[in-house]
């Protein structure tokens, strides 16, 4: 019995320590959540500029295990650019969202059609 306990104790400790390790997330969101919250709370040119910088950082330097742009980021940024009057850039980003995430095609295509009128 004592041998069994002496054998199982290190095994249990090893397994419990391994289960405590952190897993790397699929996507790295940097300061996106704070930027969106600030922009939603008070829509000032400064908060909009900060949000745009976050979008550009997320698109240009994707992190996480997938090393891809997060779902919806290109669509959100494209929509914001269209609202700012940068129609062509915005439409390109909406199309890029469809390339990266084909499951968004139906929804994003409807948005694109509204802005192409």
C-alpha angles and dihedrals in degrees: 000000000000091000091051091053092047089051097045097044096069091042092052092045092050093049093047092050092048091052090055095062117109122245121225113248123242092240135021111225098185107189095335097119093052092046092051092046092051093046093048092047097051120006101212126151088248094055090045091051090050091050091050090052090052091050091050092048092050092049098042099042110030113183136180127076095303096049088212135121110270118257113273097012096106090046094050093046092045091051091050091050091051090051088052091054097258092122101162094048090047094050090049090055092048089053090047088056089057091049093051096040111025091182088072093059098102094050098040093045089058090052092048091051091054092055096042092062 
